[in-house]
């Protein structure tokens, strides 16, 4: 019997992302992961593909901006538009990004009129990676117009550069990019999901394990950053959907962390954090103790275990397949793509109660 899920209050989530018939990316990850954590999930799919594009061949269609708007209007007419949180991931095209943004803004406006903190939007601005865009160029300004309305954004390093206009080459420029996003755009919470920078003491090392970092910040009342970093080992395997998994788990873990913060603080005289706009911690909260940092620690722990098991399975399967001399390069690529799908269904314990531990450090 699987372990009990962690304490996540009853939470209704609107998940807006891609869908594939086979495999684990986008909403296939978000719905499974969030439901596994006890959340009630409504999925709005922005594409309907046979499989993810890493296979280099697929069939399917992209949803238009009008179809996104129609789906939202359909939810509203049946009173199905009450959500505690929203997760937005891959959206095809600038017009569709704007349509999704209108949903987020409408929910945000409604929550402000009712009770601050009653709605929280996690936005993953999926645009590209490793210096390369894989969306149209007009998607970038569409997201730059939108992030001011989100509560938490989850760009990778390249996407953080696109949004902030700051080229990230060292930790000082990384801090500057986060400062711009806080001060110029007013984004309350930021996590840059895959930071790879040259070491400050770049002397030769005997270490064989490559590492990367997650760097996050929750702004103060005057929009100053509070930076923390979590370093994690890089698995030398090919994966798809890791960003989608990180984003989905951050939704549940952020909700959990804010609830735990309120329990442990016994109130600061200003009411529970969960009732504050954007769940912003008091200015005297240390960076490594922020709910954002606590959430990221647990997310990375779950990801470590799932990626470790996926990599082991992938390595074993490919070692066996490569013995078959009848398989050409294309066939091996397709087999590898299938073997690289994240092993979620058999690892519920890793999603709910990972045994690996990570700790954020203040920087």
N, C-alpha and C positions, 0 to 999 in steps of 0.2 A: 504494500500500500504506500502511495506517495506521501511525502510530508505535507503538513498543512501549509496553505499559502501564507505569505507574510501579512502583517496587518496593513491593509490598504482599505480605507473607508469606502463605503459604497460609492462608486464613481461611474458616471456615464460619460463615455468618450466618443466624439466624432472623429474617425480616422479617415483622412483624405490622402490617398496614395495610389500607386499602381497596383495592378492585379495580374498574376500569371496563373495559368491553369496548372502547370507543373512547376514545382520548385518553391524556394523560399526567398522572396524579396518583397519589398513594399508592404501592401496590406495583408499579404499571406503571412508575413511575420507579425505585423502589428496586431491583427485580430487574434491570432493564436497566443502570442505573448501576453497581451493585455487580459484576455479572458482567463488565461492560466493564473494571472495575478488577482483575479476576482473582479475585474472591471466589466461593465456592460458596454459593449462596443457596437457602434453603427458604422459600417464601412461604406465610404463613397469612393468608388474606384475610378481613377483618372485615365487608365489605359486597361485594355483587355487583351493580353498577349498570351500566346501558347506557352512561352517560356521567356526567361530574361534575355536581354540582348547580348550577354557575354557568350552565348552559344554561337553568335555570329549568323544565326538564321532563326527566324521566328515568323509567326503569322499573327494578325490581330489588328485592332483599331485603337485610336486615341479618342478620348472623349472631348467634345468641343466645350467652349465656354458656356454656350447656351444650354447644353445638356447638364452641365454642373449646376447652373442657375435653376433649371427646371426641376432637378432632383431636390434641391434645397426648398423650392416653393412647394413641392409635393410633401416634404416632411412638415413644413409649417402648416399646411392646410389641414393636416391630420393631428396637429398638436404634438408632433414628434421632434420638436426642435429645442428641447431643454437638455443642455449638456453642461457638465461640470468642467470638462476639458476638451480641447481639440488638438489633434496632431495632424499637421499637414506635411506631406513629403513630396514625392515627385509629381509635378504638374506640367503637362505638355503645352508650352507656349505662353507668351505674355498675356494674351487675352484670358486664358484659363487661370493663370496665376492671379489676375485681377478678380476673376469670378470667385475663386476660393478666398481671396482676401476680403471680398465683400461679406462672405459668410462669417469670417473671423471678426470683422469689424462690427457686424450686426450683433453677434453674440456678446462681444465686449461691451457695446453700448447698452445692451439690455441688462447686463450684470451690474454695470455702474449705477443704473437707475434703481436696481433692486437692492443689492448688497455687494460692496466691494469685496473682491476675493472669491466670489462665487463662480467665476469662470477664469480659466487659465489656458493660454494658447501656447503650445510648443510648436515652433516652426523650424523645419529642416529645409534650408534653402538649397535644394538640389540643383546644382548648375554645372559642376565639373570637378576635376581632381587632377593633381599632378601637372598643373599648368595648362590644362586643356579643357575648354568648354565642351559639354555634350548637349547643350541646349542652344536655341537661337540667341543671338546677341541681345535682342530686345528683352529677353527674360531678366537680364541683370538689372536694368533700371526699374523693371516691374517689382523685383524683390526689394530694391533700395527704397522704393516708395511705400513698401508694405511693412518692413520690419519694425517700424516705430509703433505699430499696433500690437505686436507680439509680446508675450511675457518672457519667453525663453527662446533663443535661437541656437541652432546646432550646426554651424558651418564647419567644414574641414578647413585646413590651412589656406588652400587656394580660394575657397569661397569667402573666407574672412578677408582676404586681400581684395577681392572684387567688391565686397560690400563697403569696406572701410576706405578703400583707395590707398592703403598703406602696403607697400611691399615688405613682406616679413622675411627678414634675413637673419635675425638674432632675437634674443629675448627682449631687448629694448624696443625693437620695432613691433614685436608681438604685443607688448604691453601698450604701445601707442595705438595699435589697431583696435584693441579692446577699449581703450579710453575713447577713441573716436566713436565707436559703436554705442557706448554709454552716453557720452556727452552730446554728440551731434544728432544721434538718432533716438536717444532716450530708451534704448533696449535695457530692461531691468536685469536680466540674467543672460549670460553668454557662456557656452561651452564650445571651445574649438576642439574638434574630436580627434584629430590626427596631426599632432605637431611633431615635426622632425627638423631639428636645428643642430648645427655643429656644436659640439661640446665646448664649454668655456675653456677647459684644459684639454685641448685636442692633441694630447700626446698619444703615441701608439699604445694600444691596450691589448692585453691577452684575452679579453672577454670575447666569447664566441656568440653570445646572445645579443641580437640587435634590439634596441628599445625605441619606443616613441612615447609621447606624452599626450594626455588630455589636459588642457589648461582652461580653467573656468573663472568666472567672476560674477558676483552679485554687486550691483552698484550701491553706494551709500545714498543718503537723502540729497546730497549735492552732486550726485552722478560721478563720484570717484570710484575707481575699480578696487575690488578686493580680490586679489589673485591667489589662486591655488593651483597646484600641479599634481597630477598622478601619473607616474611612469609605469609603463607596462611592457612586457616582452613581445616582440613581433614573431608570430608563427610564420615560418618560411613555407607557407602554402598559399595557394590561390583561393580566395573566397569571394562570393558576391553576397550582398545583403547585410554586411556588417554595420553600415551606417543606419540602415533601417532598423536593425535589432537594437542598436544603441538608442535611437530615438524613441522607439516603442517602450523600452524598459525605463527610460528617463521619465516618461509620463507617469507610470505607476510609482516609481521610486521617489519622484519629487513629491507626489501627493502623500506618500508614506512618511517621508522625511519631515515635511512641514507639520504633519500631525504629531510625530514624535517630538519635534522641537517644542510644540505647544505643551505637550505632556511634561517634558523635562524642565521647561522654564518656569512652570507654575504661574505664568502670567507676568508681564512686565509692567502692569498698570495701564497698558494701552490696548488691551484686548488681545485675543488670539491672533497669531500670524495668519492663519487660514482665512481670517476675515479682513485682512488688509489687502489693498490693491496690489496685484502682482506678487503677493506673498513676500514682500521685501523685509528682510531681517533688520533689527535695530542697528544703528551705526557702530555700536560697540561690539558686535559679534565678530569674532575672529574669522579670517578667511577659511581656515581648515575646519571650522565648526559650522559653517553655513549649511542649511538644508541642501543646497545645490551640490556642495562637496560630498555630503553624506550620500546623496542619491547617486552621484557619479561613482563613488567607491563600490556600491553594490552592483551597479550596472556592469562595471568592468570585471567584477568577480564572476558574475554570471557568464559574461562573454568569454572570459579566460577558459572556463570549463567547457563551454560549448565548442569553442574554436579548437581547443586541445583535442577533444574527442573527434571532431570533424576531420582535423588534420591527420590523426592516427588512422582513421578509416580510409581517408583519401590515399594516404601513402601506401597502405596495404593493398588497396584495390588496384592502384596504378602499377605497382610492382608486379602484380599478377597479369594484368592486361598487356603490359609491355613485352611479355614473353610471347605473345601471339603475333607472329610475323605476318599474318594476313590482314592486320589492321593498319590502314594508312594514317597519315597525319591528321586528316579531317576526322576520321572515326575516333582516334585517340583524344582529340580536342573535345569532341562531344561527350565521350565517356568521362573525361576529366571534369568537364563542366557539371555533369550530373553528380559525380562523386563529391564535388565541392559544395553542393547544396548544404546549408547549415543543418546540423542534426538536432532539431528542436524537439520533435515529438517524443523521442526516447530519453530526453534529458530534462524532464519537468523539474526534477529536484534542483538542477543547476539554475533554472530560471527563478524558482521560488526561494530556495535557501542554499546558495552556493557555499561551499566549504572554504574556498580560496578567499583570502582577505587582502584588500588594498587599503592604503591610507593616504589621504591628501596631505600635502605639505604647503605651508604658506610661502609665497614668493613675493 
